[in-house]
Every structure is written in C-alpha cells, then in structure tokens.
C-alpha cells in the first residue's frame, strides 16, 4: 500500500511503552529509530508525490528500511526478556 506509515509504534503497538522507554534511555536505539523514521518518511513522500525515482533506487531505500526495522525489532526483543 502506497504511503503507509511504518513507524515502529504503528507496526509494533504491543511494544509502544518499550519503544518510548528505549528512545529515552538508549542513545543507540534512539539514533537508529530516528534514522528509520526519516527513511520511512522519505519513502512515503516519494510514493505519495509520485516522485521520479528509478525502481532500483526505491528498492534500495525499502531494503535499507527493512534492515533497520529488523535490527530495531531485535533490540526490542532483547530488551523485553
């Protein structure tokens, strides 16, 4: 779906409290979450504005977002145990 918001809190609502806690207490998590949010916003903007970007560049942006999301999710799992 084009323009869908993939923020961590939207995608992992069960971890909302932990996301907020780690954002406040873990600088590395906060920085990675900020990068992830910026990348997600860039992708949404490109999709919604039908911006001229070739498929391989868009694929790379989405790949980078997925890698960051996976790493952040793993940190959420580690912190929740």
Secondary structure, 3 states (H helix, E strand, C coil): CCCCCCCHHHHCHHHHHHHHHHHHHCHHHHHHHHHHHHHHHHHHHHHHCCCCCCHHHHHHHHHHHHHHHHHHHHHHHHHHC
